[in-house]
Amino acid sequence: MTAHSPLQIRHATHPAQVPGFDTAGLRAQYLVDDLFTPDAITAVLTHHDRIVLAGAVPASGPLTLGTWPELRSEFFLERREAGIVNVGGPGTVTADGTKYELTTGACLYVGRGVREVVFEGADSAFYLFSANAHTEFPTALVNPGEGNRLELGDQQTANRRTIDQYIHAGGVQSCQVVLGVTTLHAGSTWNTMPAHTHDRRTECYLYFGLPETERIVHLLGEPAETRHLLVADRQAIISPSWSIHSGVGTASYSFVWAMAGENQAFTDMDGVDVRDLR
């Protein structure tokens, strides 16, 4: 079954526009709150680095990834690559006839040229992050804990977290996608603080594992002109290269971080001293 919602389009924005946005304007530009609809594939294209974010929820049966007229492609991955993370219960992704089992938090990289991608699993929910690709790399599955694992932060500053790097220069190869999952330890609520920007990449966050009654206060904007959004479970944030991306939750949570742009160096970031944030 192929059940696609129309492709949502988000145009690129300039930092000078941010002070003029009210809450509804900020949410319309940077928050994606409707990716996961049962029995459908929902997608958003942002003109920041031509990234596509998509959610697939095969609740009643398999869902096949098609394409959208706006992409002018015969099939979705004709000129693209994708990282797929399962943020629901166990499920499978079949790429050109090869089936991969994805547990919660597992990542599947699917390279340019793969024609058919099928999602299955009644309790699963798949998040897809896609960018343009200039060459082909092989499909690769990484289970939680099998990537490059980093332990960062401190319980004293409420930011003790485990980072699993999946698609990166030292792991699964890609053209430009860099992707991983961060999980906050119990009692920790802050992510990415001190904050930073990526002047050479766009980064997107997909928050998951957050109780339905809880929220994350996500900070965005230039360091000297910040704003915030209240974000619920399985909602995504588009963070342009000039924007910080940091948040604090009313409970612990996980999030998929994914980037595309000029390079794939995980450490290529411009740090911001907490005292300089406004």
C-alpha positions as CSV (number, residue, x, y, z in Angstrom):
1,M,0.0,0.0,0.0
2,T,1.2,3.5,-0.8
3,A,-0.6,6.2,1.1
4,H,1.1,9.6,0.8
5,S,0.1,12.9,2.2
6,P,0.9,15.9,0.0
7,L,4.5,17.1,0.4
8,Q,4.6,20.1,2.7
9,I,7.1,22.8,1.6
10,R,9.0,25.0,4.1
11,H,10.9,27.8,2.5
12,A,14.3,28.9,3.8
13,T,14.3,31.8,6.3
14,H,16.8,34.6,7.2
15,P,17.7,35.2,10.8
16,A,16.4,38.7,10.6
17,Q,12.9,37.3,10.1
18,V,12.8,35.6,13.5
19,P,12.1,38.7,15.7
20,G,9.0,39.4,13.6
21,F,7.5,35.9,14.1
22,D,4.8,35.3,16.7
23,T,4.5,31.9,18.3
24,A,2.3,30.7,15.4
25,G,4.8,32.0,12.9
26,L,7.7,30.2,14.6
27,R,5.8,27.0,14.7
28,A,4.8,27.2,11.1
29,Q,8.5,27.7,10.0
30,Y,10.5,25.4,12.3
31,L,8.2,22.9,14.0
32,V,6.9,19.7,12.3
33,D,4.1,18.4,14.5
34,D,2.3,16.0,12.1
35,L,4.8,13.5,10.7
36,F,3.3,10.4,12.2
37,T,-0.2,9.5,10.9
38,P,-1.5,5.9,11.1
39,D,-1.4,4.1,7.8
40,A,0.3,7.0,5.9
41,I,3.6,8.4,4.9
42,T,3.9,12.1,5.7
43,A,6.8,14.3,4.5
44,V,8.1,17.9,4.7
45,L,10.7,19.4,2.3
46,T,12.7,22.3,3.7
47,H,14.7,24.4,1.3
48,H,17.4,24.6,4.0
49,D,19.8,22.2,2.3
50,R,16.9,20.5,0.5
51,I,16.3,18.1,3.4
52,V,13.2,15.9,3.5
53,L,11.7,14.7,6.8
54,A,9.2,11.9,6.7
55,G,7.2,9.7,9.0
56,A,5.8,6.3,8.2
57,V,3.3,4.5,10.4
58,P,2.3,1.1,8.9
59,A,-0.4,0.4,11.5
60,S,-2.7,-1.8,9.4
61,G,-0.3,-3.1,6.8
62,P,2.9,-2.4,4.8
63,L,3.5,1.1,3.4
64,T,5.6,1.6,0.3
65,L,7.7,4.8,0.0
66,G,6.8,6.5,-3.3
67,T,7.8,10.0,-4.5
68,W,6.2,13.4,-4.8
69,P,5.7,15.5,-8.0
70,E,7.7,18.4,-6.4
71,L,10.9,16.2,-6.4
72,R,10.7,15.5,-10.2
73,S,12.1,12.0,-9.7
74,E,11.0,8.6,-10.9
75,F,11.4,7.2,-7.4
76,F,12.3,8.9,-4.1
77,L,15.9,7.8,-3.8
78,E,16.7,8.4,-7.5
79,R,19.0,11.3,-6.4
80,R,18.7,11.0,-2.7
81,E,19.9,9.0,0.3
82,A,18.1,8.5,3.6
83,G,18.7,7.6,7.3
84,I,15.7,5.8,8.8
85,V,15.2,5.4,12.6
86,N,12.5,3.3,14.2
87,V,10.9,5.4,17.0
88,G,8.1,3.0,17.7
89,G,7.8,-0.8,18.4
90,P,9.7,-3.5,16.4
91,G,9.3,-3.3,12.7
92,T,10.9,-4.0,9.4
93,V,12.2,-2.0,6.4
94,T,12.6,-3.8,3.1
95,A,15.0,-2.1,0.6
96,D,14.9,-3.6,-2.9
97,G,13.8,-7.0,-1.6
98,T,16.2,-7.3,1.4
99,K,14.3,-7.1,4.7
100,Y,15.9,-5.5,7.8
101,E,14.6,-5.9,11.4
102,L,14.6,-2.6,13.3
103,T,14.1,-2.5,17.0
104,T,13.3,0.8,18.8
105,G,16.2,3.2,18.1
106,A,17.8,1.2,15.4
107,C,19.0,3.0,12.2
108,L,19.0,1.9,8.6
109,Y,20.9,3.8,6.0
110,V,19.5,3.5,2.5
111,G,21.6,4.8,-0.4
112,R,20.9,6.5,-3.7
113,G,19.4,4.3,-6.3
114,V,17.3,2.0,-4.1
115,R,14.0,1.9,-5.9
116,E,11.6,0.2,-3.4
117,V,11.4,0.9,0.3
118,V,8.6,-0.9,2.3
119,F,7.8,-0.3,6.0
120,E,6.0,-2.9,8.1
121,G,5.1,-3.4,11.8
122,A,1.8,-2.7,13.5
123,D,3.5,-0.9,16.4
124,S,6.4,0.6,14.6
125,A,6.9,4.3,13.6
126,F,9.7,5.1,11.2
127,Y,11.4,8.5,10.9
128,L,13.2,9.3,7.7
129,F,15.8,12.0,7.1
130,S,16.9,12.5,3.5
131,A,19.3,14.7,1.6
132,N,20.6,14.9,-2.0
133,A,23.2,12.4,-2.9
134,H,25.8,12.4,-5.7
135,T,26.9,8.8,-5.5
136,E,25.8,5.4,-4.1
137,F,26.7,3.8,-0.8
138,P,25.4,0.4,0.4
139,T,22.4,-0.1,2.6
140,A,23.5,-0.6,6.2
141,L,21.7,-1.5,9.5
142,V,23.0,-0.3,12.9
143,N,21.3,-1.5,16.1
144,P,21.3,0.5,19.3
145,G,24.7,0.3,20.9
146,E,26.5,-0.8,17.8
147,G,27.6,2.6,16.5
148,N,30.1,4.9,18.0
149,R,28.9,5.5,21.6
150,L,29.8,8.6,23.5
151,E,28.9,9.4,27.2
152,L,28.7,13.1,27.8
153,G,27.4,15.6,30.4
154,D,27.0,15.4,34.1
155,Q,24.1,14.6,36.4
156,Q,25.0,17.7,38.4
157,T,24.1,19.9,35.3
158,A,21.1,17.7,34.4
159,N,22.6,16.8,31.0
160,R,24.0,13.3,31.4
161,R,23.4,11.7,28.0
162,T,24.4,8.8,25.8
163,I,25.1,9.6,22.1
164,D,25.0,6.9,19.5
165,Q,26.6,8.0,16.3
166,Y,25.3,5.9,13.4
167,I,25.8,7.6,10.0
168,H,29.1,9.6,10.2
169,A,32.6,9.8,8.8
170,G,33.9,7.0,11.0
171,G,30.8,4.8,10.7
172,V,28.2,4.1,8.1
173,Q,29.2,5.9,5.0
174,S,27.0,8.5,3.2
175,C,27.3,11.4,0.8
176,Q,26.3,14.1,3.3
177,V,23.9,12.8,5.9
178,V,25.2,12.6,9.5
179,L,22.8,11.0,12.0
180,G,22.6,9.6,15.4
181,V,20.4,9.2,18.5
182,T,20.9,10.9,21.9
183,T,19.2,9.5,25.0
184,L,19.0,11.5,28.3
185,H,19.6,9.6,31.5
186,A,17.0,9.5,34.2
187,G,16.9,12.8,36.0
188,S,18.7,14.7,33.1
189,T,16.6,17.0,31.0
190,W,19.0,19.4,29.1
191,N,20.4,18.6,25.6
192,T,23.1,20.4,23.8
193,M,24.0,23.0,26.4
194,P,26.3,24.9,26.1
195,A,24.6,25.4,22.7
196,H,26.3,25.7,19.3
197,T,25.5,26.4,15.7
198,H,26.6,24.7,12.5
199,D,27.4,27.4,9.9
200,R,28.0,24.8,7.2
201,R,25.0,22.4,7.9
202,T,21.3,22.3,8.6
203,E,20.4,20.1,11.6
204,C,17.0,18.6,12.5
205,Y,15.9,17.1,15.8
206,L,13.1,14.5,16.2
207,Y,12.1,14.1,19.8
208,F,10.8,10.7,21.0
209,G,10.3,8.7,24.1
210,L,8.7,11.6,25.9
211,P,5.5,10.9,27.9
212,E,2.4,12.2,26.3
213,T,1.8,14.6,29.2
214,E,5.3,16.2,29.1
215,R,6.9,18.8,26.8
216,I,10.3,20.0,25.7
217,V,11.2,23.7,25.7
218,H,13.3,23.9,22.5
219,L,15.6,27.0,22.0
220,L,16.2,28.3,18.5
221,G,17.4,31.4,16.7
222,E,20.7,33.3,16.7
223,P,22.6,33.2,20.0
224,A,21.8,36.9,20.7
225,E,18.2,36.7,19.6
226,T,16.7,33.4,20.9
227,R,13.2,32.2,20.9
228,H,11.5,29.0,22.2
229,L,9.0,26.4,21.1
230,L,7.0,23.9,23.2
231,V,7.5,20.5,21.6
232,A,5.7,17.2,22.2
233,D,6.7,13.6,21.6
234,R,7.5,12.6,17.9
235,Q,7.7,16.2,16.8
236,A,10.6,17.6,14.8
237,I,12.5,20.9,14.7
238,I,14.2,22.3,11.6
239,S,17.3,24.2,12.6
240,P,19.0,26.4,10.0
241,S,22.8,26.8,10.0
242,W,22.6,30.1,11.9
243,S,20.4,28.8,14.7
244,I,21.2,27.2,18.0
245,H,19.4,24.0,18.8
246,S,19.0,23.1,22.4
247,G,16.3,22.1,24.8
248,V,15.1,21.1,28.2
249,G,12.4,18.7,29.0
250,T,9.9,18.3,31.8
251,A,11.0,14.6,31.7
252,S,13.8,12.6,30.2
253,Y,13.6,11.7,26.5
254,S,15.5,10.7,23.4
255,F,16.0,12.5,20.1
256,V,17.3,11.8,16.6
257,W,19.7,14.4,15.4
258,A,20.5,14.5,11.7
259,M,22.5,16.9,9.6
260,A,23.3,17.6,6.0
261,G,25.4,20.3,4.3
262,E,29.0,21.2,3.6
263,N,30.8,18.4,5.4
264,Q,30.4,15.4,7.7
265,A,32.7,16.4,10.6
266,F,30.8,15.8,13.8
267,T,33.0,18.3,15.7
268,D,32.5,21.1,13.2
269,M,30.4,23.4,15.3
270,D,30.6,26.9,16.6
271,G,30.2,26.9,20.4
272,V,28.3,29.6,22.3
273,D,29.1,30.5,25.9
274,V,26.0,30.3,28.0
275,R,26.7,33.9,29.2
276,D,26.3,35.1,25.6
277,L,22.9,33.7,25.0
278,R,20.0,36.2,25.0
